[in-house]
Structure formats: C-alpha cells, structure tokens
Amino acid sequence: MISQKPLRHLYLGGARSGKSVLSESAAHAWLQDHPDGQVVYVATAQALDNEMQARVHKHQQRRPDNWLLIEEPMQLAEVLLAQSSAQQTTCVLVDCLTLWLSNHLCQKADGNTDVEAVAGQAVRELTAVVKQYTGQLILVSNEVGSGIVPMGELSRQFQDLSGWMNQALARECDKVTLVVAGLPLSLK
C-alpha cells in the first residue's frame, strides 16, 4: 500500500466530455493503492424521466459492485460530513455537482422562498465542508460558462451559481482538472 496525503480533486468539463469516466478511473487507481479501502460513490441525479434514467443506467454499468452507493440529490454537505468522520479509509466520488445544484434551484418554492438564495446557501455549506474535508474526495462538475448566455431567468441563475460554485470549490481543492474531448488538462 502506498501512503499518500488525502487529496481533494475537482473534475470540470462540458456534457459528455469524459469527466465522469476520468474521475471513476481516479477512484479505481486510489483503490489499487488502498486495497483495504472503500470507494463511496455519491450520486446526485434524480431519474425523473426516461432520458435521465438512461444516463443513470450508463453510469451504473461502469461502476463496480463493490463500490458503496449513496443516492442523495439534496443533502450533499451532510453526506460528506458523515463520510469525513467515518473511521475507515475511503475515497468519496461525488457525481455530479451541477445536477445537485439544479436540484436545489428546481425545488418547488413557496411564496416566501428565494430559491436562488437557498441554492447559494447550499453551495456555501458544501464549500465549507470541502475546505475541511480530510479524506480522499473526488468531485465532478459541469463547466457551463463557456457557451452563450441563456435566455431564461432560471437558466441564467443556474449558469451564474454553477460558475461561482466551481470557482469556490476550485479554491478549496488540491487539484483541478478540466476535461475536454476525454482529455485531461491540469489547471491546479
């Protein structure tokens, strides 16, 4: 077993860029170096339609059966706190932060709830947990700011919050990799 300092690694990329495959490869490599360890895969997607169900199925097909799966569309900071305090050696892979963020933005708001403020608070809480995280952590997020400015209010809120979230997490992570066409580009 190779003793390595725990690493917080953020993978960024566009849709179908290969970021999930590369992040999963990093988790496989970590497990090879830590054969007594456990990979914990935190899935944030909600398979609410056929297209999303197909996407989820593709991810499931790639994952080994011995990885622990936690499905959590909203309470990500709490899941990471629980994993950070666990006594066993783990590598936590979270896929995907932009789905998690859109879950917060798309929750039904009552007349008194500012959904953007609630989502922003969730991002701040997540960033604080990542900053203090002491284990191996792999985060996957979409880079959505390289395209055109969306026309709708919700889409603009999502794009802005995604950009701010990615910036905040990139500051706290030890390593940041941008994935384009399946190729990793080390940013940090």
Residue, then its C-alpha position, 0 to 999 in steps of 0.5 A: m500500500i502506498s501512503q499518500k496525503p488525502l487529496r481533494h480533486l475537482y473534475l470540470g468539463g462540458a456534457r459528455s466530455g469524459k469527466s465522469v469516466l476520468s474521475e471513476s478511473a481516479a477512484h479505481a487507481w486510489l483503490q489499487d493503492h488502498p486495497d483495504g479501502q472503500v470507494v463511496y460513490v455519491a450520486t446526485a441525479q434524480a431519474l425523473d424521466n426516461e432520458m435521465q434514467a438512461r444516463v443513470h443506467k450508463h453510469q451504473q454499468r461502469r461502476p463496480d459492485n463493490w463500490l458503496l452507493i449513496e443516492e442523495p440529490m439534496q443533502l450533499a454537505e451532510v453526506l460528506l460530513a458523515q463520510s469525513s468522520a467515518q473511521q475507515t479509509t475511503c475515497v468519496l466520488v461525488d457525481c455530479l455537482t451541477l445536477w445537485l445544484s439544479n436540484h436545489l434551484c428546481q425545488k418547488a418554492d413557496g411564496n416566501t422562498d428565494v430559491e436562488a438564495v437557498a441554492g447559494q446557501a447550499v453551495r456555501e455549506l458544501t464549500a465549507v465542508v470541502k475546505q475541511y474535508t480530510g479524506q480522499l474526495i473526488l468531485v465532478s462538475n459541469e463547466v457551463g460558462s463557456g457557451i452563450v448566455p441563456m435566455g431564461e431567468l432560471s437558466r441564467q441563475f443556474q449558469d451564474l451559481s454553477g460558475w461561482m460554485n466551481q470557482a469556490l470549490a476550485r479554491e478549496c481543492d488540491k487539484v483541478t482538472l478540466v476535461v475536454a474531448g476525454l482529455p485531461l488538462s491540469l489547471k491546479 
